Amino acid sequence: MIRIILVRHGETKWNKEGRFQGQKDIPLSACGMKQACCLADALRPVPIDICLSSPLSRAFTTCRLCAEPHSLPVSSDARLTEINHGAWEGMSSDEILASDGERLRLWHSHPDQVTMPSGESLEDVSERAVSFLKDLPARYSGKTILVTAHDAVNKVILCHMLGIRLDHFWQIKQDNTCINIAEYTELSWRIVLLNSTAHMGYLFSGIEQKGL
């Protein structure tokens, strides 16, 4: 068996502003650093063997802060990089609505049917994220792995684990520094915990981010 603690990075300025950041390397904000420290404190007593992260600094910094109490190094894997939003990166939903409204509306209603302008589709993200996931059992049998990634990456991973289509993407929520736990046994995944934010002092968040 392997166990994955799948978390999302802390908040960035662009998260707060509702901008699509995608693969732009936007660092954690002061709030995001505090969130990451709360996450690290929550995971301090949890046995962790391996720490893997997206190479983008908002995820890598979050992972590093969580790894430090365990004296573990952090390795990056490009397959965990956030979806490439292409021409939308840096834009707000209102700006995209004015210039590419039809595609934005389709993104919010049928996300599996959208390829970002000069960017990726959810299927593209799923292909690389699931490839990452499939490598883990053979490499880390019996280990507990901390994986720090992004909203879209986490959601496609969870869709794969649950055996549901990518058109269910918006039915899964991933708050900043949320904790998901999954276990792999006998060739299948089971979800133990989903989008937990109890370490932040609340059971659920009312925040609806416009940009990923």
Secondary structure, 3 states (H helix, E strand, C coil): CEEEEEEECCCEHHHHHCECCCCCCCCECHHHHHHHHHHHHHHCCCCCCEEEECCCHHHHHHHHHHHHHHCCCCEECHHHCCCCCHHHCCCEHHHHHHHHHHHHHHHHHCHHHCECCCCCEHHHHHHHHHHHHHHHHHHCCCCEEEEEECHHHHHHHHHHHHCCCHHHHHHCCCCCCCEEEEEEECCEEEEEEEEECHHHCCCCCCCCCCCC
